[in-house]
Amino acid sequence: MSVSSESTTGAGTASAPPASAPQAPGRHRMTVVLPADLHARPAGRVATAAPRFASTVRLAYEGRTAAATSVLALMALGATAGGTVELTAEGPDAPQAAAALAAILAAAE
């Protein structure tokens, strides 16, 4: 499992983004290498946790994106074990939202 993070607020689990790649305030990105396919169970956990945050979270995989609140959209991404998913959260609690959802993905079985 691998998780990396960037944020304009300085929060997160990895170093801040390079100076050449500034992000808008309230925006946070994390990448997760999936330990298992993004099937119904982890997608359901992500979709259940996402509405608890004020921020909007989207997941991207191989050029496709999905709202973190939609189980079907997350499953339709077709993300497989070993694949890298990028989470982008925008809003007042973006670092917390991204970290919480990344943790769910990183623990997927």
Sequence and secondary structure as in RCSB ss.txt:
>XXXX:A:sequence
MSVSSESTTGAGTASAPPASAPQAPGRHRMTVVLPADLHARPAGRVATAAPRFASTVRLAYEGRTAAATSVLALM
ALGATAGGTVELTAEGPDAPQAAAALAAILAAAE
>XXXX:A:secstr
 EEEEEESSS SSS    TTS   TTEEEEEEE SS   HHHHHHHHHHGGGSSSEEEEEETTEEEETT HHHHH
HT   TT EEEEEEESTTHHHHHHHHHHHHHT  
